[in-house]
Amino acid sequence: MLSPDSFASQNRDDHDEMWRDAEDLIDRMDRRSRHCDDQSQFEQEVAEALRKFSSCSGVSIQKRCQNESLVVAKSGISIFQGDELARDPSRHLIVSQSLTETTDLETQLCFEKPVTTQQKRVFTETMRALTNILIPVVLRREISVVSDAMQSLDRDHQLVESLFAGSTVNETYHSIAKTLATLTHTDRVCIVRANHRKHSIGRLVASSVPTDIDPRARQAQDLVRLIQDDHTRDQYIQENAVQQIYVEPIADHDNQVLAWVVFEQYDDTETAIAPIAIRFAPHQDLAHRAVKNAIAREIAGPRSAAKTLATVTPIRWAQILAVAAVVFLAMWLVKVPLRLSVPGRIAAAAIVTKHSPTNGFVTKVHVADGDRVTKGMPLLQLHSPELELVAQRLSSELATTTTKIDTLKSVKRNAGDNQTSAERMVLQTEADGIQRQLELVRQEQESLVLRSTIAGIVRQWDAKESLAGRVVVIGQPLLEIIDPAAGWNVELDIPDDQVGYLDDQQKAKPTCSFRVLSSPTEVHEGVLNHIDQAAQLNEAGHSIVRAEVSIDTDQANRFRRGASVVAKVDCGQRSAAFVVFRGLVQWWRTQDWI
């Protein structure tokens, strides 16, 4: 039998060991909480570790908000419930920590037998420490849940937005088809609108593919017929190599079909093995509402216009027609100016373009954009390797021929003097020819210094950077010199189908007003003094006729070459009806029946 001192010593040892085990448990759970991937699994690990450490009958970790509680983790069985536990606190330990302003995280231990005061203290401190460790984990999980919910709401919002997008009914149909194709991972989705007529089942109104299907095409007609004809469906599948096809009817409250959504799957990969109906099921209700909404919009437009027209009485119709006839007659009799709106650009009246005289590269640029130059001033220095090689070859040949002549001169006269003299004359003639060729090459090399032929301003953006060291070919434009004193013109691109209005005014030069787009508030005047006799294609591929408008020289300093303008060309007096409905008249005249 143990003495009292031995018994007390043993209790102290057991108590110290419990504290060490508690510290080890707290340290282990703390490290585990920082690297846990599955947060709910960590909470269960804490419950089981706490139950094993305390040897209790049950552990419960729960979130409590006022009178409601949610169990987060549980281990073992709690054999005491309700008031019985409250009456025996030695068998029931509770530690509660604040999780949020309105929610607490509560940890409970239930024991079959009462625990000592020392055990209760160890267990309580351990529970409090583990609860503090659990709080960040629980909060992270709730934040993750809220984030997932927000992302889900955002996806749902985008889905609803795409299903009901479109300023017109056709755009809405196309958006629905494209969205359903994306959601169901289907290659193509088509929407067929029901006609309820004997000669036609329906009409194709939209497709998810970028290229629209012509409703008159055979494939489109087969797509409409396969909705109710199984034979046509089998034939369509074979001819178009369709792996899956699914037709979803859209009906109203009276079960009358309003439209069909046709899903076509051409891919046979693993992601496309699942039936289309299963992939479409989560979005079925929303898709039905979207299609019905689009159909309601389609019906509402003509129906609203029909209701409005139906309210107009015959007397009101007669009054409307009479007023329209009077207005049209007045417009036909009244003459107003016809002015064509034509785009164009500012161009210099006098401009000289310097071209490369040979193949080579630019060695030096003497001027920059905007510099004023005088006649004869050097602009560019070119170097031609080809001319340099030719000059070297000719110099070498001339030196060789001259050496031969000097050798023959030093030969003493003998029986072959006549022959030597003849050879010397031939060599001298050859040397003179080489000398003339060399002089021509030198002149060409001197012409590689390009000089200005007029006094003016250099127009070449970033000339030194763009031209220095640049390889050029013969005939390539390099620089432009503009003479501001010669004035400016406006080059107009008149559409070919409208130039006929100007031909009627050729007896007098038409006047023209224009605005420079960089200064649209200022209006300038000019005279159309030249119209090309041939049409040409512009950058957009449209047929145009170039025209030239002369500008007052006093306005020269106010323009920049190449500035875009919009001109109004006076084409005389025409009836107001023709001016207002000119586009309709032009279209009518271009039809085959005219």
C-alpha positions as CSV (number, residue, x, y, z in Angstrom):
1,M,0.0,0.0,0.0
2,L,1.4,3.4,-1.0
3,S,2.1,6.0,1.6
4,P,0.5,9.4,1.3
5,D,3.7,11.0,0.1
6,S,4.2,8.4,-2.5
7,F,0.6,8.7,-3.7
8,A,1.0,12.5,-3.9
9,S,4.2,12.1,-5.9
10,Q,2.6,9.8,-8.3
11,N,-0.3,12.2,-8.8
12,R,2.1,15.0,-9.6
13,D,3.9,12.8,-12.1
14,D,0.6,11.9,-13.8
15,H,-0.4,15.5,-13.8
16,D,2.9,16.6,-15.4
17,E,2.6,13.9,-18.0
18,M,-0.9,15.1,-18.9
19,W,0.4,18.6,-19.4
20,R,3.2,17.3,-21.7
21,D,0.7,15.3,-23.7
22,A,-1.5,18.4,-24.0
23,E,1.4,20.5,-25.2
24,D,2.4,17.9,-27.8
25,L,-1.2,17.7,-29.0
26,I,-1.5,21.4,-29.3
27,D,1.8,21.7,-31.2
28,R,0.9,18.9,-33.5
29,M,-2.5,20.3,-34.3
30,D,-1.0,23.8,-34.8
31,R,1.5,22.6,-37.4
32,R,-1.2,20.5,-39.1
33,S,-3.6,23.5,-39.3
34,R,-1.1,25.5,-41.4
35,H,-0.8,22.8,-44.1
36,C,-4.2,21.1,-44.2
37,D,-5.9,21.0,-47.6
38,D,-9.2,19.5,-46.5
39,Q,-10.4,21.8,-43.7
40,S,-13.4,19.7,-42.7
41,Q,-11.1,16.7,-42.3
42,F,-8.8,18.7,-40.0
43,E,-11.7,19.5,-37.7
44,Q,-12.6,15.8,-37.5
45,E,-8.9,15.1,-36.7
46,V,-9.0,17.6,-33.9
47,A,-12.2,16.0,-32.4
48,E,-10.7,12.5,-32.6
49,A,-7.3,13.6,-31.1
50,L,-9.1,15.4,-28.3
51,R,-11.2,12.3,-27.5
52,K,-8.2,10.0,-27.5
53,F,-6.2,12.5,-25.3
54,S,-9.0,12.9,-22.7
55,S,-10.4,9.4,-22.9
56,C,-13.9,10.9,-22.9
57,S,-17.0,9.2,-24.3
58,G,-17.8,11.9,-26.8
59,V,-16.4,15.1,-28.4
60,S,-18.6,17.6,-30.2
61,I,-17.3,20.8,-32.0
62,Q,-20.1,23.0,-33.2
63,K,-21.0,26.6,-34.2
64,R,-23.6,28.2,-32.1
65,C,-25.6,31.3,-33.0
66,Q,-28.1,32.2,-30.4
67,N,-30.4,29.1,-29.9
68,E,-29.2,27.4,-33.2
69,S,-26.2,25.1,-33.5
70,L,-24.4,23.4,-36.3
71,V,-22.1,20.4,-35.7
72,V,-18.7,20.9,-37.3
73,A,-17.1,17.7,-36.1
74,K,-18.0,14.9,-33.8
75,S,-16.3,11.8,-32.3
76,G,-17.7,9.2,-30.0
77,I,-21.2,9.2,-28.3
78,S,-22.5,11.7,-25.9
79,I,-24.4,9.7,-23.3
80,F,-25.7,12.8,-21.4
81,Q,-28.1,15.3,-22.8
82,G,-29.8,18.5,-21.8
83,D,-30.3,19.4,-18.1
84,E,-28.7,16.3,-16.8
85,L,-25.3,17.5,-18.1
86,A,-25.8,20.9,-16.7
87,R,-26.5,19.4,-13.3
88,D,-23.2,17.3,-13.5
89,P,-20.5,19.7,-14.7
90,S,-17.8,17.2,-13.6
91,R,-18.8,14.9,-16.6
92,H,-19.4,17.7,-19.1
93,L,-16.8,20.3,-20.1
94,I,-17.7,23.2,-22.4
95,V,-15.3,25.8,-23.9
96,S,-16.7,28.5,-26.1
97,Q,-14.7,31.1,-28.2
98,S,-16.1,33.9,-30.3
99,L,-16.0,33.2,-34.0
100,T,-17.8,36.3,-35.3
101,E,-19.9,39.0,-33.7
102,T,-23.0,36.7,-33.6
103,T,-21.4,33.2,-33.7
104,D,-19.3,31.2,-31.2
105,L,-17.2,28.1,-31.8
106,E,-18.0,25.6,-29.0
107,T,-16.1,22.5,-28.0
108,Q,-17.8,19.9,-25.6
109,L,-16.4,16.9,-23.8
110,C,-18.6,14.2,-22.3
111,F,-17.3,11.7,-19.7
112,E,-18.9,8.6,-18.3
113,K,-17.3,9.2,-14.9
114,P,-16.5,12.5,-13.2
115,V,-13.1,14.0,-13.8
116,T,-10.8,15.4,-11.1
117,T,-10.2,19.1,-10.7
118,Q,-6.6,18.8,-12.1
119,Q,-7.9,16.8,-15.1
120,K,-10.6,19.3,-15.7
121,R,-8.1,22.1,-15.7
122,V,-5.8,20.3,-18.2
123,F,-8.7,19.4,-20.4
124,T,-10.2,22.9,-20.3
125,E,-6.9,24.6,-21.3
126,T,-6.3,22.1,-24.0
127,M,-9.8,22.6,-25.4
128,R,-9.4,26.4,-25.3
129,A,-6.1,26.2,-27.2
130,L,-7.4,23.8,-29.8
131,T,-10.5,25.9,-30.3
132,N,-8.3,28.9,-31.0
133,I,-6.4,26.9,-33.5
134,L,-9.7,25.8,-35.1
135,I,-11.1,29.3,-35.5
136,P,-8.8,30.4,-38.5
137,V,-9.4,27.1,-40.2
138,V,-13.2,27.4,-39.8
139,L,-13.1,31.1,-41.0
140,R,-11.0,30.1,-44.1
141,R,-13.5,27.4,-45.0
142,E,-16.4,29.9,-44.7
143,I,-14.5,32.4,-46.8
144,S,-13.9,29.7,-49.4
145,V,-17.6,28.8,-49.3
146,V,-18.6,32.4,-49.7
147,S,-16.1,32.9,-52.6
148,D,-17.4,29.8,-54.4
149,A,-21.0,31.1,-53.9
150,M,-20.0,34.5,-55.3
151,Q,-18.3,32.8,-58.3
152,S,-21.4,30.7,-58.9
153,L,-23.6,33.8,-58.7
154,D,-21.3,35.5,-61.2
155,R,-21.4,32.6,-63.6
156,D,-25.2,32.5,-63.2
157,H,-25.4,36.2,-63.9
158,Q,-23.2,35.9,-67.0
159,L,-25.3,33.0,-68.1
160,V,-28.6,34.9,-67.7
161,E,-27.0,37.9,-69.4
162,S,-25.8,35.9,-72.4
163,L,-29.1,34.1,-72.8
164,F,-31.1,37.3,-72.8
165,A,-28.6,39.5,-74.6
166,G,-29.2,41.2,-78.0
167,S,-30.7,44.4,-79.1
168,T,-32.7,42.7,-81.8
169,V,-34.6,39.4,-81.7
170,N,-32.2,37.8,-84.2
171,E,-29.2,38.7,-82.0
172,T,-31.0,37.2,-79.0
173,Y,-31.7,34.0,-80.9
174,H,-28.0,33.8,-81.9
175,S,-26.8,34.5,-78.4
176,I,-29.0,31.8,-76.9
177,A,-27.7,29.2,-79.4
178,K,-24.1,30.2,-78.8
179,T,-24.5,30.1,-75.0
180,L,-26.2,26.7,-75.0
181,A,-23.4,25.3,-77.3
182,T,-20.8,26.5,-74.8
183,L,-22.7,25.2,-71.7
184,T,-23.4,21.8,-73.2
185,H,-20.0,21.5,-75.0
186,T,-21.9,20.8,-78.2
187,D,-20.4,21.5,-81.6
188,R,-23.5,23.3,-83.0
189,V,-26.9,24.4,-81.6
190,C,-29.7,25.6,-83.9
191,I,-33.0,27.2,-83.1
192,V,-36.0,26.4,-85.3
193,R,-39.1,28.5,-84.9
194,A,-42.4,26.7,-85.4
195,N,-44.6,27.9,-88.2
196,H,-47.7,25.8,-87.7
197,R,-48.4,25.8,-91.4
198,K,-49.1,22.8,-93.6
199,H,-46.4,23.6,-96.1
200,S,-43.6,24.1,-93.6
201,I,-42.9,22.7,-90.1
202,G,-40.7,25.6,-89.1
203,R,-37.9,28.0,-90.1
204,L,-34.3,28.2,-89.0
205,V,-33.8,31.4,-87.0
206,A,-30.3,31.1,-85.5
207,S,-27.2,29.0,-85.2
208,S,-24.3,28.9,-82.8
209,V,-21.6,28.8,-85.6
210,P,-20.1,32.1,-86.8
211,T,-21.1,31.4,-90.4
212,D,-24.9,31.7,-90.7
213,I,-26.8,28.9,-92.4
214,D,-28.9,29.9,-95.4
215,P,-32.5,28.8,-94.5
216,R,-33.0,27.9,-98.2
217,A,-30.0,25.5,-98.3
218,R,-30.6,21.8,-98.4
219,Q,-28.9,21.2,-95.1
220,A,-31.1,23.8,-93.4
221,Q,-34.2,22.3,-94.9
222,D,-33.2,18.8,-93.7
223,L,-32.4,20.2,-90.3
224,V,-36.0,21.5,-90.1
225,R,-37.6,18.2,-91.4
226,L,-35.6,15.9,-89.0
227,I,-37.6,17.4,-86.1
228,Q,-40.6,15.2,-86.9
229,D,-39.3,12.7,-89.4
230,D,-37.2,9.9,-88.0
231,H,-36.2,8.7,-91.5
232,T,-34.9,12.2,-92.4
233,R,-33.1,12.3,-89.0
234,D,-31.2,9.0,-89.7
235,Q,-30.3,10.2,-93.2
236,Y,-29.1,13.5,-91.9
237,I,-26.9,11.8,-89.3
238,Q,-25.3,9.6,-92.0
239,E,-24.8,12.3,-94.5
240,N,-23.3,14.8,-92.0
241,A,-21.3,12.4,-89.8
242,V,-23.2,13.5,-86.7
243,Q,-22.3,11.5,-83.6
244,Q,-25.2,12.7,-81.5
245,I,-28.3,14.8,-82.2
246,Y,-30.8,15.9,-79.7
247,V,-34.0,17.9,-80.2
248,E,-35.5,19.9,-77.3
249,P,-39.1,21.2,-77.9
250,I,-40.1,24.6,-76.4
251,A,-43.8,24.7,-75.6
252,D,-46.2,27.2,-74.1
253,H,-48.7,26.6,-71.3
254,D,-51.1,24.9,-73.7
255,N,-48.4,22.4,-74.8
256,Q,-48.3,24.0,-78.2
257,V,-44.7,23.8,-79.6
258,L,-43.2,27.3,-80.2
259,A,-39.7,26.3,-81.2
260,W,-37.1,23.5,-81.2
261,V,-33.5,23.6,-80.0
262,V,-31.4,21.2,-82.1
263,F,-28.1,20.1,-80.6
264,E,-25.5,18.5,-82.9
265,Q,-22.4,16.7,-81.7
266,Y,-19.6,15.8,-84.3
267,D,-16.9,15.1,-81.8
268,D,-16.5,11.6,-80.4
269,T,-13.9,12.3,-77.7
270,E,-14.4,11.4,-74.0
271,T,-15.9,14.8,-73.1
272,A,-18.6,14.2,-75.7
273,I,-19.6,10.7,-74.7
274,A,-22.2,11.8,-72.2
275,P,-25.7,12.2,-73.8
276,I,-26.5,15.7,-74.8
277,A,-29.8,15.5,-72.8
278,I,-27.9,15.0,-69.6
279,R,-25.5,17.9,-70.3
280,F,-28.5,20.1,-71.1
281,A,-30.7,19.2,-68.1
282,P,-29.2,21.7,-65.6
283,H,-29.9,24.6,-67.9
284,Q,-33.2,23.4,-69.3
285,D,-35.5,25.8,-67.3
286,L,-33.5,28.8,-68.0
287,A,-33.1,28.0,-71.7
288,H,-36.9,27.5,-72.0
289,R,-37.5,30.9,-70.4
290,A,-34.9,32.6,-72.7
291,V,-36.4,31.2,-75.9
292,K,-40.0,32.0,-74.9
293,N,-38.9,35.5,-74.0
294,A,-37.3,35.9,-77.5
295,I,-40.4,34.6,-79.1
296,A,-42.6,37.0,-77.1
297,R,-40.4,39.9,-78.3
298,E,-40.7,38.7,-81.9
299,I,-44.5,38.5,-81.7
300,A,-44.9,41.8,-79.8
301,G,-43.3,44.0,-82.5
302,P,-45.8,43.3,-85.4
303,R,-48.7,42.9,-83.0
304,S,-48.1,46.3,-81.5
305,A,-47.9,47.9,-85.0
306,A,-51.0,46.1,-86.1
307,K,-52.9,47.3,-83.0
308,T,-51.8,50.9,-83.7
309,L,-52.9,50.7,-87.4
310,A,-56.2,49.1,-86.4
311,T,-57.2,52.1,-84.4
312,V,-56.9,54.5,-87.4
313,T,-60.3,55.2,-88.9
314,P,-60.9,55.4,-92.7
315,I,-61.4,59.2,-92.4
316,R,-58.1,59.5,-90.6
317,W,-56.4,57.3,-93.4
318,A,-57.8,59.6,-96.0
319,Q,-56.5,62.7,-94.2
320,I,-53.1,61.1,-93.8
321,L,-52.9,60.2,-97.5
322,A,-54.0,63.7,-98.5
323,V,-51.4,65.4,-96.4
324,A,-48.7,63.0,-97.7
325,A,-49.7,63.7,-101.3
326,V,-49.6,67.5,-100.7
327,V,-46.2,67.3,-99.0
328,F,-44.8,65.1,-101.7
329,L,-46.1,67.4,-104.5
330,A,-44.6,70.4,-102.7
331,M,-41.3,68.7,-102.3
332,W,-41.3,67.8,-106.0
333,L,-42.0,71.4,-107.1
334,V,-39.7,73.2,-104.7
335,K,-36.1,73.4,-105.9
336,V,-33.3,73.1,-103.3
337,P,-29.5,72.9,-103.7
338,L,-28.0,69.4,-104.2
339,R,-24.7,69.2,-102.5
340,L,-22.6,66.0,-102.5
341,S,-20.6,65.1,-99.4
342,V,-17.3,63.8,-100.6
343,P,-14.1,62.8,-98.7
344,G,-10.7,64.0,-99.7
345,R,-7.3,65.3,-98.6
346,I,-5.0,68.3,-98.8
347,A,-2.4,68.1,-101.5
348,A,0.4,70.5,-102.5
349,A,0.0,72.2,-105.9
350,A,3.7,71.9,-106.6
351,I,5.6,68.9,-105.3
352,V,8.9,67.3,-106.4
353,T,9.7,63.7,-105.5
354,K,13.3,62.6,-105.5
355,H,13.9,59.1,-106.6
356,S,16.9,56.9,-106.3
357,P,18.9,57.0,-109.5
358,T,20.5,53.5,-108.9
359,N,20.7,50.6,-106.6
360,G,22.7,51.2,-103.4
361,F,22.2,52.6,-99.9
362,V,21.9,56.0,-98.2
363,T,25.2,57.1,-96.6
364,K,24.2,60.5,-95.4
365,V,21.0,62.6,-94.9
366,H,21.6,66.4,-95.1
367,V,18.0,67.5,-94.3
368,A,15.1,66.8,-91.9
369,D,11.4,67.0,-92.2
370,G,10.2,70.6,-92.3
371,D,13.6,72.0,-93.4
372,R,13.5,74.8,-96.0
373,V,15.8,74.2,-98.9
374,T,17.0,76.2,-101.8
375,K,17.5,75.1,-105.4
376,G,20.6,73.0,-105.8
377,M,21.0,72.3,-102.1
378,P,22.2,68.7,-101.3
379,L,19.6,66.4,-99.8
380,L,20.9,62.9,-99.7
381,Q,24.2,61.1,-100.3
382,L,23.9,57.6,-101.9
383,H,26.6,55.0,-102.5
384,S,26.4,52.3,-105.2
385,P,28.6,49.3,-104.8
386,E,28.0,48.4,-108.4
387,L,29.3,51.7,-109.7
388,E,32.3,51.5,-107.3
389,L,33.2,48.1,-108.7
390,V,32.8,49.3,-112.3
391,A,35.0,52.4,-111.5
392,Q,37.7,50.2,-110.0
393,R,37.6,47.8,-112.9
394,L,37.9,50.6,-115.4
395,S,40.8,52.3,-113.5
396,S,42.6,49.0,-113.4
397,E,42.1,48.4,-117.1
398,L,43.3,52.0,-117.9
399,A,46.4,51.6,-115.8
400,T,47.2,48.3,-117.6
401,T,46.7,49.7,-121.0
402,T,48.9,52.8,-120.2
403,T,51.7,50.6,-119.0
404,K,51.6,48.7,-122.2
405,I,51.8,51.9,-124.2
406,D,54.8,53.2,-122.2
407,T,56.5,49.8,-122.7
408,L,56.1,50.0,-126.5
409,K,57.5,53.6,-126.5
410,S,60.7,52.4,-124.8
411,V,61.4,49.7,-127.4
412,K,64.2,50.7,-129.9
413,R,63.4,51.1,-133.5
414,N,64.3,48.1,-135.6
415,A,62.8,46.1,-138.5
416,G,59.5,45.8,-136.7
417,D,59.0,49.5,-136.0
418,N,55.9,49.8,-138.1
419,Q,54.3,46.9,-136.3
420,T,55.1,48.4,-132.9
421,S,53.7,51.8,-133.9
422,A,50.4,50.1,-135.0
423,E,50.1,48.3,-131.7
424,R,50.7,51.5,-129.8
425,M,47.9,53.2,-131.7
426,V,45.5,50.4,-131.0
427,L,46.3,50.5,-127.3
428,Q,46.0,54.3,-127.3
429,T,42.5,54.0,-128.8
430,E,41.5,51.5,-126.2
431,A,42.9,53.6,-123.4
432,D,40.9,56.6,-124.7
433,G,37.7,54.5,-124.7
434,I,38.3,53.3,-121.2
435,Q,39.0,56.9,-120.1
436,R,35.6,58.1,-121.5
437,Q,33.8,55.2,-119.7
438,L,35.5,56.0,-116.5
439,E,34.4,59.7,-116.8
440,L,30.8,58.6,-117.3
441,V,31.0,56.4,-114.2
442,R,32.4,59.3,-112.3
443,Q,29.6,61.5,-113.4
444,E,27.1,58.9,-112.3
445,Q,28.8,58.7,-108.9
446,E,28.5,62.5,-108.6
447,S,24.8,62.2,-109.4
448,L,24.4,60.1,-106.3
449,V,24.3,63.3,-104.3
450,L,20.6,64.2,-104.7
451,R,19.9,67.9,-104.9
452,S,16.7,69.9,-104.7
453,T,15.5,71.2,-108.0
454,I,13.2,73.8,-106.4
455,A,13.1,76.0,-103.3
456,G,10.6,74.6,-100.8
457,I,10.1,72.5,-97.7
458,V,11.1,68.9,-97.1
459,R,8.3,66.5,-96.4
460,Q,9.6,63.2,-95.0
461,W,8.6,62.1,-91.5
462,D,11.7,61.3,-89.5
463,A,14.0,61.5,-92.5
464,K,17.3,61.0,-90.8
465,E,16.2,57.9,-88.9
466,S,14.2,56.4,-91.7
467,L,16.7,57.0,-94.5
468,A,20.2,56.8,-93.0
469,G,21.8,53.5,-94.0
470,R,18.7,52.4,-95.9
471,V,19.1,50.1,-98.9
472,V,17.4,51.5,-101.9
473,V,16.6,50.4,-105.5
474,I,16.5,52.3,-108.7
475,G,13.4,54.4,-109.0
476,Q,12.4,54.3,-105.3
477,P,10.9,57.5,-104.0
478,L,13.0,58.9,-101.1
479,L,12.1,62.6,-100.4
480,E,9.4,65.1,-101.3
481,I,10.0,68.8,-101.7
482,I,6.9,71.0,-101.5
483,D,6.7,74.6,-102.7
484,P,4.3,76.4,-100.4
485,A,4.3,79.5,-102.6
486,A,2.6,77.5,-105.3
487,G,-0.5,77.0,-103.1
488,W,-2.6,74.0,-102.1
489,N,-5.3,71.8,-103.6
490,V,-7.9,69.4,-102.3
491,E,-8.0,66.0,-103.9
492,L,-11.5,64.6,-103.7
493,D,-12.6,60.9,-104.2
494,I,-16.0,61.2,-105.8
495,P,-18.0,57.9,-105.9
496,D,-18.4,56.8,-109.5
497,D,-22.2,56.5,-109.2
498,Q,-22.5,60.2,-108.2
499,V,-20.1,61.9,-110.6
500,G,-22.9,62.2,-113.1
501,Y,-24.4,65.0,-111.0
502,L,-21.3,67.0,-111.7
503,D,-21.3,66.4,-115.4
504,D,-24.6,68.3,-115.6
505,Q,-22.7,71.4,-114.2
506,Q,-19.7,71.3,-116.5
507,K,-20.7,74.6,-118.3
508,A,-19.6,76.4,-115.1
509,K,-17.1,75.2,-112.6
510,P,-18.9,73.9,-109.5
511,T,-18.1,75.6,-106.2
512,C,-17.1,73.7,-103.2
513,S,-16.8,74.2,-99.5
514,F,-14.8,71.9,-97.2
515,R,-13.8,71.4,-93.6
516,V,-10.5,70.0,-92.4
517,L,-11.2,67.2,-89.9
518,S,-8.5,68.6,-87.6
519,S,-10.4,71.9,-87.5
520,P,-14.0,71.1,-88.3
521,T,-15.4,74.5,-87.1
522,E,-13.7,76.4,-90.0
523,V,-15.3,76.3,-93.5
524,H,-13.1,77.0,-96.5
525,E,-14.2,77.7,-100.1
526,G,-12.8,76.5,-103.4
527,V,-13.6,75.8,-107.0
528,L,-13.7,72.3,-108.6
529,N,-11.3,72.9,-111.6
530,H,-10.5,69.4,-112.7
531,I,-12.2,66.0,-112.9
532,D,-10.4,62.9,-114.1
533,Q,-11.8,61.2,-117.2
534,A,-11.2,57.7,-115.9
535,A,-12.4,56.0,-112.8
536,Q,-10.1,54.0,-110.4
537,L,-10.3,51.9,-107.3
538,N,-9.5,53.3,-103.9
539,E,-8.0,51.4,-101.0
540,A,-11.4,50.0,-100.0
541,G,-12.0,48.6,-103.5
542,H,-14.7,51.2,-104.4
543,S,-14.8,52.8,-107.8
544,I,-14.1,56.5,-107.6
545,V,-13.3,59.5,-109.8
546,R,-10.5,61.9,-108.7
547,A,-11.3,65.6,-108.7
548,E,-9.2,68.6,-107.8
549,V,-10.3,71.8,-106.0
550,S,-8.1,74.9,-106.0
551,I,-7.7,76.8,-102.8
552,D,-7.0,80.4,-102.1
553,T,-3.3,80.9,-101.6
554,D,-3.9,83.1,-98.6
555,Q,-5.0,80.0,-96.7
556,A,-1.7,78.1,-97.5
557,N,-0.2,78.3,-94.0
558,R,-3.3,76.9,-92.4
559,F,-3.1,73.4,-94.0
560,R,-0.9,70.3,-93.7
561,R,-0.3,68.0,-96.6
562,G,-2.4,64.8,-96.4
563,A,-4.9,66.3,-93.9
564,S,-8.3,64.6,-94.3
565,V,-11.2,66.8,-95.4
566,V,-15.0,66.5,-96.0
567,A,-16.2,68.6,-98.9
568,K,-19.6,69.7,-100.0
569,V,-19.7,70.0,-103.9
570,D,-22.5,72.2,-105.3
571,C,-24.4,70.2,-108.0
572,G,-27.1,72.8,-108.9
573,Q,-30.8,72.9,-108.0
574,R,-32.9,69.8,-107.8
575,S,-36.4,69.0,-106.5
576,A,-36.6,68.6,-102.7
577,A,-38.1,65.2,-103.1
578,F,-35.2,64.0,-105.2
579,V,-32.6,65.4,-102.7
580,V,-34.4,63.7,-99.8
581,F,-35.0,60.4,-101.5
582,R,-31.9,60.4,-103.7
583,G,-30.6,57.1,-102.2
584,L,-33.9,55.4,-103.0
585,V,-33.9,56.8,-106.5
586,Q,-30.3,55.6,-107.1
587,W,-31.2,52.1,-105.9
588,W,-34.3,52.0,-108.1
589,R,-32.3,53.0,-111.2
590,T,-29.8,50.2,-110.6
591,Q,-32.4,47.4,-110.6
592,D,-32.7,45.1,-113.6
593,W,-36.3,46.1,-114.4
594,I,-35.3,49.7,-115.2
